[in-house]
């Protein structure tokens, strides 16, 4: 069920922000944006901190050393960008415009990679690193699931 916000004349800006925060929780969204006139607000949920892997049990023998692959071709050096929500994946801001990124593009941290539409809200997905777009896994206007792989990015030092 879509939730409509009250007209901007009712309530304070803080009330508006509280409504947006409630939407984040109510629909388990990672981000929400809204605008009232010339005011634009975007709230994003901080990702849960990664827990460090626990050390192996002492009775377990150490794993055999594997031959490392060169950094340029190793998929383990690639950052996988996954969908933070269920929605529809869009490569561009509107039909007929150029996509935000293409395979082989060099990107900057914070650059928009795509948009995921969820519950009529457009959520920009940004890069966490400077790098090269190695692979785009989803076609434009296709539905995506939470945790589905969207991009592979090879980080580069700038």
Secondary structure, DSSP 8 states (H G I E B T S, - for coil): -------TTSS-HHHHHHHHHHHHHHTT-SEEEEEETTEEEEEE-------------TTS----------TTT-GGGEEEEE-SSSEEEESSSSTTS--S--TT-EE-TT-EEEEEEETTEEEEEE-SSSEEEEEE-S-TTEEE-TT-EEEEEEE---
